[in-house]
Amino acid sequence: MKTVKHWIVIIGVICLFSSCQERNILTETVVHPDGSLDRVITLEDFSKSAINRNRFGISPKSGWEIELDSIKSKNDSSKLGKKKKLVIRFRKHFSSAQESNEELNTSVDTLFTIKSTFEKRFRWFYTYLYYSDTYGAIDRFKYVSQEDYFTQEDYAFIDRLPAEGKEISKADKLFDEYLHDKIGDEYAVHGIFEEQYHILTSLMESYKLESRWFDTLSKHKESLLDLAKMDDVDDDIVLIVADRLGIPLPYPQAKKDYELLNKDYERRINFMTGFISFTHSTNMPWQVIRTNADSVSGSNLFWRPPVIKYMLKDYEMYAESRKINYWAVAVSILVVMLTIFLIVKKGRRV
């Protein structure tokens, strides 16, 4: 069992600075005028186990086609090129955004979600398509509220951050460091502690301890938070807390029950701490007139958001395209010509 302090280090370093890692995920979507989608999700430098177990919950069992490939690692400077990265590509066609959402926008805490939106609007001379993919926030803490730690200014700063690897001003760098510290030293610390505190109270309830023990625990909550921040805590923090307060848990059974209660928390923490570099692309069928993409090449749009973009809140990547309705133009010209003809003809009669 890893200590609370260890998890804090993982969240602060891996989640927020994961772009330094080599493992990558590429999500690609081709949008068709009828609303159908062709998706490709590529995992680089993953083990073969990711074919059936990955953060998207996709696999050949759910109809995804699989391609395996390997490429030389960028960090491998050897001339022999023996070090290879496994590349896994998942392909699937969806008849609609709704069908895609049924699979990729789940309510499972340990799966990464992508919510798609497709809208088609007719405006006489033009037909417009609006499409978006939204990454669901990876924050999986259940017992702390972001509103207690982050301001609208914090969220506005996250919104205006550029793509991964882009330079930011010195002032923004200072604010970025401040925000990272707030996430790691305040929000993550309290989030982890509240998770463990909840597990302890659940454990106490399962043994039907007297209410006075719950009062004792609540009374010492702040001091216990200080204990959780210590670097020299080497055992399970929940059991250490119970022992220090003299809470009568029946050992060794209590340790086994604690491990069972802790499994859900560990799965969510593992989900939060394993995120890596994302590149997202969307191919629109017509001319793009509006988007928040980091780069555009014709009708191909690309995003490379830093993890913090979708760590605390959902991150929407959208595009709008349009095509001219030539039949509408032709009809309009005919109507104008007919109107002019009738006016001229009437004028001659007069």
N, C-alpha and C positions, 0 to 999 in steps of 0.2 A: 504493500500500500504506500503510495507516494504521499508526502506531507503536504499540508496546505501551502507552505512557502514554496515548495517545489512546483505546485500547480500554478502559483502566481508567476513564477519565472517563466514557465512554459507559455502561459497566456500572453504575458508582456512581451516576450521575445519572439516566439514563433508566430502567433496570430498577427501581430502588428508589423513584423519585419520579415514575413514569410517570403516576400518577393526575392530575397537573397538566396532562397533555396532553388535547386535545379528542377525539382518536380513541377510539372505544369499540367494545366487542364485547358483544353481548347474546346469551346462550344460554338458550333456553326449552325445557322438556320437559313434555309432558302424559303422565302415566302412566295407563294403562288397567288395569282389574282383571284382564284376561287376560294382562298382562305386555307388551303391545305399547306402543310409544312413538311420539309425534308430536314431532318436533324442529324448532325454528326457530333458526337461527344468523344474527344480524344484525350486519353490519359497517357502522359509520358512519364517514364521511370517508375512505373508501378509493377508490383508483382503479379503473376498470373492469377492469383486469388481474387484480384480486382475484377475479373471477368464476371464473377457471380456475387461478389461482395464489394460494394463501393458506396460512395456518399450520395449517389443519385438513386440508388436502389434499382438500377437497371441491369438486365442480364439477358442472355439468349432465351431464357424461359418466358420472358415477357415480349418476345418477338423482335429483339434487336439483333441485327446482323453484326458479326464480329470479324474484324481484321486485325491480325497481329503483325507487327513490324519491329525493327530495331534500328536505332541510329547511334552514331558515336557520341559519347558524352562530350559536351562543350568543355568540361573541366578536365578532360583526359588529354594531357599534353604528350603522351607517349606516341612515338611514331608507329608502333605496332597496332595501335587502335584496338586493343583487346577489350577495353571497357565499353560495353554497349548498354543503351537504355531500351527497355521494352516499351513499345508503343501499342496501346490498345485503342482501336476505333470502334465505336458503337454507331450503327446507322439504323434509322427507322423513319418511315413515312407516316404522317398523321393527317387524317382527313380534315381536321380543324384544330384551332387553338384550344377549344374545349376538350377535345380528345387528348391533346398533349398535356393539358393541365390535370386531367384525371390520373395521369401517371407521374408527372414531374412536379406537381404542386400538391404534395401530400401534407398531412398534419403530423407526420412522424417526427419526433424531436431530433432524431439522429440522421435525418436525411436532408440534403441540400435541396432547396426548392427553387424552381423556375416557373413563374406564372406568366403566361402569354396572353396578349390581347390583340384581337384583329377586328378592325372596323372598316367598312367600305361605304363611301358616301358619293352619291351622284349629284353634281352641281351643273347640269346642262352642258356647258362647254368642257368641263373636266370631270373625271372620276377620281376620287381621292382614296388612298389606302393609308390607314394608320396601323402601325404594328409596334408592339413593345414586348420585351422580355424583362421581367423583374426578378432579381435575385432576392430571396427572402433573407432577412437578417439572421446571422449565425449565433446571435446571443441566445443562449438557452438557460440562463439563470431564471429560476422560478420565484424566488423569495426576496428579490430586491427590485426597486422601481428605478428606471433610468431617470425619471423626472426628478428624483432626489439628488442626482449627481451631475446631470448635464443640462445646459441652458440652450436656448434657441440659437445663441451665438455659436455654441459648439457645433450644433447640427449644420448651421449655415456654412461654417468653415469646412466641414466635411464635404458638403455639397459642392463647394468651389475648388476642391483639390483637383489637380490635373491627373492625367494618366500616370501609371506607375513608371518611374524613371525620369519624369519631367522635372525640370528645375522649378523651385519656388523661391519667393523673396525671403530675405533674412527675417523680416517680421513674421512671415508665415511659418518659417522654420522654428522660431521661438514658440509660436502658438502651437505648432505641431508637437513639439517636445512637451509642452505643458499638457496638452490633451492626452498624449500617450501616458504621461505620468498619472494623470487623473484616472485613466482607464485601469492601469496596472496597479497603482498604489491605493486607490480608493474603491472604485467600482468592483474590480475583480476580487480584491481582498474581502470586501463585505459580501459580495455575491457568493463566494466560496464558503465563507463563514456561516452565512445564513442557511446554505444548503446543509452543512454539517450540523448546525444547530437544530434544524428541522429533523434530521435523521435521529439525533439524540432524543428529542422529545417523542418521536414516533417509537423509538426503542423503549423508552420509559412507559409509554402508554400500553405497549404490548405486554409489559409485565405488571400493569395495573398498579403502579407505585402511588403512594399517597400524594395528595395535592401539595403538601409542604415541600416536596422535592422539586416540583415544578416551580414553586415560588422561589426556592433557593437558586435554581438555575437562572430564572429571569432576573433576579436581584444581582447576580454576578456576571451578567451578559457582557457588559463593557470591558470588564477586566479579562474575560475569556477571549475577547477579540484581540486584546494586546498579546495574550499568550499565543494565539494563532499566527501572529506576525513574527514570532521569534524564529531565528535561524536554527536553533539547536533542538527543535522538536523532531524526534526521530521515529515516533510511533504514531498510531492512529490518534488524531487529535480528539476525536469524540470520546474515546475511552480514557484518555488522559484527563480530560475535563471532568468526566464522571468520577474518576478516582480522586481528583483534587477536592471535589466538593463532597465527597463521601456518599455519592448516590449509590444505593445498594443494588447494583446490577449483578445478576447471577453469572459469574465467570465459570468455565470458559464458554458457556452457551451464548452469553451476551456477545462475545466476539464473533461467533458464527452468524448470529442474527444480524449483527451490524453489517457484516460483509454482504449479506443478502439485500439489506435495505440500501446499501451503498452502490449497488450495481447500476441502477438507473442513473444516478448522479455521475458515476464514472463514464458511462456511455455518452452522456451529454458533454462532459468535460473533454473526453477524447475527440468528440466531434468538433468542439470549439477550437481545440488546440492543434488540429492537424491540417489547417488550411494553408494553401499554397498559391502559386501564381495563376491567375485566370486571364485568358484572352477570349473575348467574345466577338463573334462576327455575325452580321445579318446581311443577306442579299435581298434587296427589294426588287420587285418586278418592273417598276417604272422609275422615272426621274425623281430623285430625292429633293424635296424642297425644304424639309425641316428635320433636324435631328440633334441629339446631344452626344453624338459619337465623338470619340477622341480623334479619329481620322476617317477620311472618306476617299474612296477610289471608285468613281463612277457610281454604280448602284450598290457597291460593297461597302459596308460600314464596319468599323472596328472599335472596340473598347478594350482597355487594359486597366481596370480599376484596382487601386490599392485595396487591401483587405479591409481597411477601416471604412471604406465606402459602404460595405454591406455587413459590417460587424454589428453595429448598433441599430441600424434601420434598414428598411428595404431599399434597394437600389434599382431604379427603372432606367432601361436603355431603350429609347424610342426612335422611331423614324416615320416620316410621312412622305408619301410619293404620290404622283399624279400622272394621268395620261390625258391627252386631249381627245375629246369625242368628235372625230371628224364628221360623223353623220349629223351631229348637232350643228356643227359649223355649216355644213352643206344645207341643212334645212333652214337655218337662219338666213343664209345668203339668198335662198330661193324665196323666202318670205319677204325679205327686203326688196328683192327685184320685182316680185309680184306686186308689192305695195306701190313701188315707184311706177310700174306699168299702169296700174289702175288709176293713180293720181294723174299721170300724163294723159291717159285716155279720157278721163273725165274733163281735164282742162281743154282738150281739143273740142269736145262737144259744146262746151260753153263758148 
